[in-house]
């Protein structure tokens, strides 16, 4: 059993964010959607999610320095600082900074495999430049 409270695994957990942007960059919106969990991004339909990338030609994410994994109320989570660069289909460049929170339910009685999977919990990004 891994000690998720250790920062040794932080970079592995940040891979959720890399998978998300790799999927977007490949046009694989179903895979990107499921990085939020089985029901996708909270409060958004898949169609609206997909539509948000209609003019995105490419993306690149850079992960910043990772803090240790934190825990609360039967869950573990990691705040992942990011810089996101996007190229639109008209050649315009966009840049965003902020963070994603990845989360999982700890190995507690009754927790399903899906609940124990690391997934995107929230995002706070703002445009820069």
N, C-alpha and C positions, 0 to 999 in steps of 0.2 A: 504494500500500500504506500503510495507516494505521500509525502508531507507537502501538500499544496501551499502551506503557509511559507514555505521556503522560496526565495527568489530564484533558486536554481532552475525552476521550471517556467519562469515568467516568459522567456523567449519562445518556448513551445506553445504557450497559451496565446501569445500574440499572433501565432500562425492563423488563428481564426480570422483576423483582420486581413492578413495576406491572402488567404483563400477567397475572402469576400471580393477584394479588388482584382485578384487574378480572374475570378469568374466574370466580373463586370467587364474587364478588359477583353475577355474572350467572347463576350456576348452571351454567356451562359447565365442568364438571369435567374433560372430556377435554382441553380447551385448557390448563387449569391443570396437569393431569398431565404434559403434554408439555413444560412449562417445565422439568421435571427431566431431560429427554432422552427419547429414543424409547421407553425402557422404564419411564418414570415415576420415581417416588421410589424410590431404592434400598431394598431390604428390605421393601417394602410392596406389596401387591396393589392394583389399581385399585379393587376393591370396598371394601377397608379404607380406602383414601384417601378415596373418595367418602363412606363411612359416617361419617368423621370430621367431615363438615360437615352431617350430617343436621339439626341444630337451628340452623344458622347462617342468620340472616335477612339480614345485611349485613356487609360488612367495609370497612375503610379503612386504608390503609397510608401512613405518613409516612416519607420517606427522610431520614436524617440527613446530616451532613457526610461527603462521600466522600473517602477517601484515594486516592492514585495507584494505578493498576493495577500489580500485581506479576507477576512471572514466575518459573517454576521448572520445570526438567526438561521443556522443550518445551511448556509450557502458560502461559497468562496467566490471572490471576484477580483479582477485586475483592471486597473485603469490604464489604457494603452494610449500614450500621446502620439499623434500622427500629424504628418504634413501630406496632403493629397494634392497631386497635380493632375489636371485633366486637360485633354485636347478635344475641342469640339469639332464636329464635321466641317465647320466653316473655317477651321484653322485657329480660332480664338483659343487662348489658354486661360485656364482658371486655376487658382491655388486656394486651398483651404487649410486651416490649422485647427486643432482641437483634440478631442479624445473620444475613444470608444471604451465602453465598459463591457468586458466579457465576464460571464457568470456561469456557474454550475451549482446544482444542489449537491451537497456532500453525500457521502455514502451512508445514508440513514435508512432505517427500515421503511419500506414502502416506496422509496424513490425509484422511479423507472429509469431505464437506460437513457431515454431521451432527456430526462431531467438532469442526469449526471453528465451529459455531454456539454462541453464548453460551447457557448454560443454568444452572439452579440446581444447585449441587454439594452444598451442605449448609445446614442451618439450626440456629441455636441461639437459641431464644426462651424467655423465662420470664415467667410471669404477674406483674403488678404491680397494686397498688391493690386 
